[in-house]
């Protein structure tokens, strides 16, 4: 079975990408970045999507945006 790594934000685009990869027969692994976003619900949504769709693993990577100028996102 082919494998795919999906960058998963929890939004509609990355959720659809994960669903299509599953539909097309890929063994899927999800990666999300915790960059201190104001809306923590994005991270919760990515966890839920990965679990519901059946990702083999969901990796949450902390990422400090201060090193590249910060972000208000």
Residue pairs with C-beta under 8 A, 6 or more apart in sequence:
1 25
1 26
1 27
2 25
2 26
2 27
3 26
3 27
3 28
3 29
4 21
4 26
4 27
4 28
4 29
5 28
5 29
5 30
5 31
6 14
6 17
6 18
6 21
6 28
6 29
6 30
6 31
6 55
7 14
7 30
7 31
7 32
7 33
8 14
8 15
8 18
8 30
8 31
8 32
8 46
8 49
8 50
8 55
8 58
9 32
9 42
9 46
10 32
10 41
10 42
10 43
10 44
10 45
10 46
10 47
10 48
10 49
11 42
11 45
14 46
14 49
15 49
15 53
18 28
18 30
18 49
18 50
18 53
18 55
19 53
21 28
22 28
22 53
22 54
27 56
28 53
28 54
28 55
28 56
29 55
29 56
29 57
29 58
29 59
30 46
30 49
30 50
30 55
30 57
30 58
30 59
31 58
31 59
31 61
32 43
32 46
32 47
32 50
32 58
32 59
32 60
32 61
33 60
33 61
33 62
33 63
34 43
34 60
34 61
34 62
34 63
35 63
35 64
35 65
35 71
35 73
36 64
36 65
36 71
37 43
37 71
37 73
38 72
38 73
43 60
46 58
46 60
47 58
47 60
50 58
51 58
65 71
